[in-house]
Amino acid sequence: MIPRIGGEKVASDAALPTDLSVVSRGRSEPRKSDLRLRSRGQHFRDPREWSATGGFCPLFVWATKRDLYQPSSNQARCPYRVIVQASGREIDWINQYLDYETLRRLADNTLKSYAHELLHFLRWWESVHHTDSISKDALTESTLLDYVRFQSGQRRALTGGTINQRVAIVDRALRIVFPDAPGQIAPGFQQTYWQRAPMGIGRPRLVLSRLRVKTPKRTISPLSVDEVARFWSSFRTSRDLAIVGLMLLQGLRSQEVLDLNGDDLLLPEAQIRVRGKGNKTRFLPLAPEAAQLLDHYLRLERPTTSTNALFVSLKGAARGARMTPAGLRSLFRHHRRTTGVKIANPHRFRHTFASDMVRAGVSLPALMQLMGHAQIQTTLVYMQVTPLEVYQQYARAVAQLVRPVPVTPA
């Protein structure tokens, strides 16, 4: 039974079925509740090896991208597939939607995120309907409302942003795969309205308002000078200093740092080439401090390797291989624990860079280019002014005003 808002709480997502998984590119990408399955069973790169063992069934099939599908010449296939772990059977409607989004040339990380969010919805559906099969006749106007109630009723409270993201992805997938199905949202929770064109140019357009959970406005405070100094004091390698320096001095995202190659550095021109979201490339001026850190890392620390990756592992079995997101998270986790700066994370350094640029008087269009934003509304989020700055600017403006001074009556 689906818990309603304010009713009995469910324990967590662990109560959902875990026999479904996302597979891709030679490894499984399970949710946290499936991590215990990693160490059990055998894994085969070729299904023929599985059949040669006498029918032993692994908990999930380890397949390469070529093993998962055979793409045709006129149809794009998503590199991530949602399957039933026991049988390897694909969930057709989810994979069909992922293939559709692949045609839009979305980034692999975006497709993987979509796959995991749809997998969460499918596990909830199976826990309620006792089947992983979905048809247009099974969808009702309360489908997504019940899904929202389930997420809102968990003991470990989910943020409104997480719920809204999941509902939006599921809603879009169901509307595309099952266009003839009745609406998945009750009529009282969606409405149409006219939206004015940006800057008053063009005709107004009709917009459909979707089901959304109220989300409080997030306020992210930048790191102080003391916190940055304390965090940097624990670093012992130029590689780690260069990574954090690119976030603090250039405003790069964590994935943008990991995707850098050696030929992206244009040190003679003091420039760096960055591949951002949506595979959009931008050229940024390289700060002298960042150039010095990168030069020291390349000359003294980076091992000789065949990979073109800029940041590689310095030790262990993966020495010389491109640094992974898990390795970057481990790096920040270690230094947070060492220095006690608990709020230090890659995005916090990026936010600190944006705040420093605003204080230095950088214009909004220039900051938008530096941050790699497609919409100027995203850049406005970073333009937060502290109460002290408001007072200072107010006092400076009042001092420059020329106006009559009121005379106190005797």
N, C-alpha and C positions, 0 to 999 in steps of 0.2 A: 504494500500500500504506500502511495506517495505521501510523505509528510507535508502538511500544509504549513504556511507561515504562522509562526507562533505556537505550533503544535509540538508533538514529540520530535526530538532531534534524532537524526540518524548518525551513526558513528562517523563514517567517512566514506570516501570513494572505495575503500577496501572491501566494502560489502557488495560492490558490483561484480559481475562476472569478469574473470581475467583470462578467458580462453581466446581472446581476440588480441591481435597485435598488429603493429605496423612494421613492415619489413622493407629494406631498401639497401641497395649498393653493398651487398656482402655482409651486412650485419643487421641485427634486429634493433628497432628503436622503440622499446616498450615504455609504458608509463612507469611511475615510481612503484606502483603496486605490483608490477611484473618483474622488478629487478631481481627478485629471488629466483627467477627462472633461468637467469643467465648461466649459472654454474652447473646446471643439471642437463643431462642428455648429451647427445652427440650432435655435431654440426657438420654439414656436408655442403661443399660448393657445387656439387653436381647431384641432381636427384637420382642419377643412376647409382651413385655410391650408396645411397640410402637403401635402394632395392637390393643391393648386393649383400646387405647385412642380415638378410632374412626377415625383413619387415619391421625392424626396430623403429619405433616412431619417436623422433625427437620432439621436444616440447615446442620448438619452432624451427622452421627450415631456414638454414643459412644459405642464401642464394645471392648470386651476383645480379647486377641489373639485367644482363642478357638472359639469365635463367628465369627471371620473373616475367618477362614478356618478350614477344617478338614483334617489334613495331613495324607497321606497314608503311608503305611509301606515302600514303595520304592521310595518316592519322598519327597525331602526337600522343605519346604515352607518358604518364607521370612516373618519375623514378621511385615513388613510394606507393606501396600497395597495402591495403588493409585485408588481412586474412584471418581465418580461423586456425589457431595454432595446431590443433590436433590433426586436422585433415589437410591443411594448406589451401582450403577453398577460399576464393576471393569473395569479398562483399561487393557485389556488382555495382550497386547504386552509388556507393561512396567512391569507388575507383572510377566510375563513369564521370562523376563530378570532378574528381582530381584531374582526369584526362582533359576535361573541358577547360579547367583553369590553366592547364599546361599550354593550351593554345594561346593563352594571353601572355605567355612568356614570363610567368611569375618566377621569382627566385626560388631556389630549392628550399631554403629555410622557410619561406612562406608556405610552400606546398606541404612541407613537413608539419608546420603548425596547423594547417587546415586538417591534415590527416588525423592528428592527435585529438583535435577538438571534436571531429566527427566520430572518432573512436569512443570518446567519452559519452557522447549522446547515444551511440549504439549500445554501449554497456548498460546505460540506464534503461533504454528501450527493452533490452533482453531481460533485465531484472523485473520489469513490470509485465511484459507480454509473454515472457518465457520463450522467445524466439528471436533470432537475429534477422528475420525476414520482415521487410517493410514494403507495403503496397499502398497504392493511392486510396484504396477503400479503408485501410486501417488508420489513416491520418484523419484527425478530427480538428475542430476549431480550438480545442483545449490542449492539443499536443504540446506546444511550446510553453503554455502556461503551467502545465504540470511539470515540465522540465525545469522551469524557473523555480517552482515551489520546492522541488527536490534539492536544488543547489542552495536555495535560501534557508532550508531547514537543516543544514548540516551543522554539527557541533563546531567544526573548524570553519568559521565564517569566511566566505569568499567575498572578494571585493566586487562592487558593482561593475567595474570595468571588465573583470574576468567573466562574469555572467553575461554581460552585454556582448562581449566578443564571441562567446560560444553560441549564444542565441542567434546572432547575426549570421554566422557562418552556416549554422544548421538551417536557418530560414532560407538563405540563398540557395543552399544545396537542394533542399526539398522542392523549392519553386522551380528549379531548373530541371531536376530529374523527373519530378512528378507534376508537370504543368497543369494536368487536368484534375488534380486532387483538390478537394475543398480547402479553403483557407486554413492554415495551421494556427492562426491567431484569431481569437475571438474578435468580432467586429468592434466591440467597445474599446479594444486596446490598439486600434490602428485607425488612422484617419488621413484624409488627403487635405492638402492646403497648397496655396500658391506661394511660391518663393520668388522674391525679387531678384533680378539679374545683378551680378556684381557690378558695383559702381554705376548702376542704373543704365548699363549698356545692354541692349537686347531685350527680348520679351520675357515676362515672368513664365516660370515653368511649374507644372503640377508635380508635387512631391508627395510620396506616401510615407507617413510617419510610422516607424516600426515600434515594436514593444521594447522598452528600455527600462532598466532599473535605475533609480536615481543614484547618481554618483557624486560624492562630495568633491569639491575642488581641491586638487592636490597642490601643496606648497612645498617645493624642494628648496632648501637653503643650501647655498654653496659652502664649500669648505673654507675655513679660515686659513690665514697664513701659517698660524701655529700648527694646525692640523696637517697641512700639506708638508711642512718641515718635519714633523714627527713621523709621518708615514714614509717619507723618503729616507729618513735616517736609518731605517732597517734594511735598505737594499744593499746587496753586496755585488751585484753584477751590472754591467753597463746595459745588458739586454733588458733587464727589468726596468732600469731607469729610463731607457729609450721608449719602452712601451707606455709607461705612465706619462712620460714627457709629451708624447704625441697626443695623448688625451687631454692633458692640461694646457699645453702650449699651442695645439692645433685644433682641438675640439673634435678629434676623431672618435667614432663609435668603436666598440670593442671588436666587432666583426670586420670593420674597415682596417683596423690595425693588423688583424690576423691574415687578411687577404692581400696585404702588401707583398710585392715581389721586389727583387733587387733592382730591376730596371725601372721601378717606379720612383726611385730617388734620383733627382736631378740636382746633385750637390753643386756643380759649377753655377747653375742658374738659381740656386737657393729655392728650389721648388720641389713639390711632391705631388705625385699623381695618385688620386684616391678613387676607388670604385665603391660607390655608396649603394643605397637601396635602389632596387630596380635596375642594377647594373649601370647606373648613371656615373659617368666619370667627371671629375672636377680637378682642376689644378689649384693648389694652394701655395702661398708663400711659406717657406720653411724658416721658422724662427732660428736665430743663431744658436741658442742653447740646445734646441732639438737637433740641429745639424751636428753640433759637437758631440752629443751623446751617441748619435747614429754612427758617426765616423769612428769613435772610440770602440764601439761594439763591432763594427765590421773589420777593423784592423786587428783587434786583440782577442776577441772572444768567439766570433762566429766560426764554427768548425767548417772545414772544407767538405762540401757535399754537392751532389749533382742536382739537388732541388733548387729552384729559383726563388723559393720563399725567403722573405727577408728575416723573419723571426722563426727560429728553429729551436728544437730541444737541445740543451747543452750537455746532457748526461743521460745515462740509462740506455735501455735497449732501443729507444726511439731517438737516440742522438742523431742530429742532422735532419730529422723529419720536421715538417711544418708544425708549428705550435698549434694545439687544438683548443677549442673553447673550454674544455674541461681543465686543461693545463692552466689557462688564464684564470679561471675561477679559483683553482687551487692556489695560485700565486697571491691573489688578493685576499683569500681567506687566511693564508699564513701570515701575511703582513698586518692584517686587521687584528689578529690575535696577538701578534708580537708588540704592536704599538698601542693598542687600545683605541684606535680610531675606528669605531664600529660602523660609521656611516660611509667609510671610504669604499667606493665601488666605481667601475668604469664610467657609468653614466653620471655619477656625482662629479667626477673630474671634468667631464664634458660640460656639465652645467656650470661649474666654476669658471671654465674658459669663457662661456657665453656671458656670464655676469661680469667678468673682468673686461670684456670687450665693450659692454654697455657702459660701464663706468668710465672707460677711456674715450667714450664719445663716438664709437663706431656706428655708422648709420644702419638702419634696419635692413635695407637691401643688401649691404655689404655683409652684415652678419648672417643673413639668409644664405648667401653664397658660401660663406665660410662653414656654416653648419651643414650644408647639403640638404636643405629643406625644399620641398616642392611647393608648399603653401606657406604664405607669409604668416598665417594664423598660428602655425606651429612655432615659428620664431618668436611670436609675441609671448608665448608661455615663459620663455627664458628672461624676458625683460621685467623682472620683479625688482622693485625698489624697496630698500629697507627703510624703516621709520626715520633713522638718522639721516639718510640721504634726502628724504622728503623734507625734513626740517631745514637741512642745509640749503637746499635749492629754494625753499620758500623764503628763508632769511636773505639769500642773495637777491632774489627777485624783488622783495620789498625794499631793499636798500637802493635799488636802481629806479624805483618808481618816483615820479614827480607828481605830487598831488597835495592839495591843501591839507594842513594839519589842523584838526579841530581844536578849538580853544576852550579850555575848561571854564565854565562860568564862575564868576567870583562869588 
